[in-house]
Amino acid sequence: MINAKKIYSNAGDFILLESDGVFYLDVLIPNFYPNSHFDVSKTFILTNEDKNKKEDTSYLKSLAEDIRKDWKKYSSREVSDVKIIN
């Protein structure tokens, strides 16, 4: 399990997390399952390019939107068992 600190939160959209120098983006994906109203949160490792832009909230918001549109495109960067600590 990864224990990650919350660095920044854009409520209802995404959370920027950090653990041991590695940054993650936890993205809320509404209506994840077909024909349901269940929202799912998925966590993705930021690439070096993403990491360099981690303070640009517009960039992170755009990245979160891209992930929501096609999360399978980012599946190789997905991690599980992340515990968010304050």
C-alpha positions as a Markdown table, in Angstrom:
| # | Residue | x | y | z |
|---|---|---|---|---|
| 1 | Met | 0.0 | 0.0 | 0.0 |
| 2 | Ile | 1.2 | 3.5 | -0.9 |
| 3 | Asn | 0.7 | 6.2 | 1.8 |
| 4 | Ala | 0.5 | 9.5 | -0.1 |
| 5 | Lys | 0.1 | 13.0 | 1.2 |
| 6 | Lys | -2.5 | 15.3 | -0.3 |
| 7 | Ile | -0.6 | 18.2 | -2.0 |
| 8 | Tyr | -3.6 | 19.9 | -3.8 |
| 9 | Ser | -7.3 | 19.2 | -4.2 |
| 10 | Asn | -9.7 | 20.4 | -6.8 |
| 11 | Ala | -12.9 | 19.1 | -5.1 |
| 12 | Gly | -15.0 | 16.8 | -7.2 |
| 13 | Asp | -12.3 | 16.7 | -9.9 |
| 14 | Phe | -8.8 | 15.5 | -8.8 |
| 15 | Ile | -6.3 | 15.3 | -6.0 |
| 16 | Leu | -2.6 | 15.7 | -6.4 |
| 17 | Leu | -0.7 | 13.3 | -4.2 |
| 18 | Glu | 2.9 | 12.7 | -3.3 |
| 19 | Ser | 4.7 | 9.7 | -1.7 |
| 20 | Asp | 8.5 | 9.5 | -1.5 |
| 21 | Gly | 9.1 | 11.9 | -4.3 |
| 22 | Val | 6.6 | 10.2 | -6.6 |
| 23 | Phe | 3.5 | 12.3 | -7.6 |
| 24 | Tyr | 0.1 | 10.9 | -8.4 |
| 25 | Leu | -3.1 | 12.2 | -9.7 |
| 26 | Asp | -6.3 | 10.8 | -8.2 |
| 27 | Val | -9.1 | 11.4 | -10.7 |
| 28 | Leu | -12.9 | 11.2 | -10.0 |
| 29 | Ile | -14.6 | 9.4 | -12.9 |
| 30 | Pro | -18.4 | 10.0 | -12.8 |
| 31 | Asn | -20.7 | 7.2 | -14.0 |
| 32 | Phe | -17.8 | 4.9 | -14.4 |
| 33 | Tyr | -19.9 | 1.7 | -14.9 |
| 34 | Pro | -22.3 | 1.6 | -17.9 |
| 35 | Asn | -25.9 | 2.3 | -17.0 |
| 36 | Ser | -25.0 | 3.3 | -13.4 |
| 37 | His | -24.6 | 6.4 | -11.4 |
| 38 | Phe | -21.5 | 5.2 | -9.5 |
| 39 | Asp | -18.5 | 7.5 | -9.5 |
| 40 | Val | -15.0 | 5.8 | -9.2 |
| 41 | Ser | -11.7 | 7.4 | -8.1 |
| 42 | Lys | -8.6 | 6.1 | -9.9 |
| 43 | Thr | -5.0 | 7.0 | -9.2 |
| 44 | Phe | -2.3 | 7.5 | -11.9 |
| 45 | Ile | 1.5 | 8.1 | -11.6 |
| 46 | Leu | 2.6 | 11.4 | -13.1 |
| 47 | Thr | 5.2 | 11.2 | -15.8 |
| 48 | Asn | 8.4 | 13.4 | -15.6 |
| 49 | Glu | 6.7 | 15.9 | -17.9 |
| 50 | Asp | 3.6 | 16.0 | -15.8 |
| 51 | Lys | 5.7 | 16.3 | -12.6 |
| 52 | Asn | 7.4 | 19.4 | -14.0 |
| 53 | Lys | 3.9 | 21.0 | -14.4 |
| 54 | Lys | 2.5 | 19.8 | -11.1 |
| 55 | Glu | 2.1 | 23.4 | -9.9 |
| 56 | Asp | 0.0 | 24.4 | -13.0 |
| 57 | Thr | -3.5 | 23.7 | -11.9 |
| 58 | Ser | -4.9 | 24.4 | -15.4 |
| 59 | Tyr | -2.6 | 21.6 | -16.8 |
| 60 | Leu | -3.6 | 19.2 | -14.0 |
| 61 | Lys | -7.3 | 19.9 | -14.7 |
| 62 | Ser | -6.8 | 19.3 | -18.4 |
| 63 | Leu | -4.9 | 16.1 | -17.7 |
| 64 | Ala | -7.8 | 14.9 | -15.4 |
| 65 | Glu | -10.3 | 15.7 | -18.1 |
| 66 | Asp | -8.2 | 13.6 | -20.6 |
| 67 | Ile | -8.1 | 10.7 | -18.2 |
| 68 | Arg | -11.9 | 10.9 | -17.7 |
| 69 | Lys | -12.4 | 10.8 | -21.4 |
| 70 | Asp | -10.2 | 7.7 | -22.0 |
| 71 | Trp | -8.9 | 6.3 | -18.8 |
| 72 | Lys | -7.8 | 3.1 | -20.6 |
| 73 | Lys | -5.2 | 5.2 | -22.5 |
| 74 | Tyr | -3.6 | 5.9 | -19.1 |
| 75 | Ser | -4.1 | 2.4 | -17.6 |
| 76 | Ser | -0.4 | 1.6 | -17.7 |
| 77 | Arg | 0.1 | 4.4 | -15.2 |
| 78 | Glu | -2.7 | 3.4 | -12.9 |
| 79 | Val | -1.8 | 2.3 | -9.3 |
| 80 | Ser | -4.0 | 0.8 | -6.7 |
| 81 | Asp | -3.9 | 0.6 | -2.9 |
| 82 | Val | -3.2 | 4.2 | -2.3 |
| 83 | Lys | -4.1 | 5.5 | 1.2 |
| 84 | Ile | -4.4 | 9.3 | 1.3 |
| 85 | Ile | -3.0 | 10.8 | 4.5 |
| 86 | Asn | -3.0 | 14.4 | 5.6 |
